[in-house]
Amino acid sequence: MNTLDRLALILVIIGALNWGAIGLFQYDLVAALFGGQTSVLSRTIYSLVGLAGLYSIILLFKDETVEENN
């Protein structure tokens, strides 16, 4: 897994945790930390999480074989 894959995975996890907090507690953590849902920083984070989600679709179909060195 390369650096871009890991970054995308981290952003997807952040997004999933935020959606879980919204669903369970009606609390938007990103908005609370970065000045509301309409602030530029919050919208940037939402956009990055969305792009990471789109990129993660590629990871589903990525053929990564593991080779053993003997």
ABEGO torsion letter per residue (X at the ends): XBAAAAAAAAAAAAAAAAAAAAAAAGBBAAAAAAGEAABAAAAAAAAAAAAAAAAAAAAAABBBBBBBBX
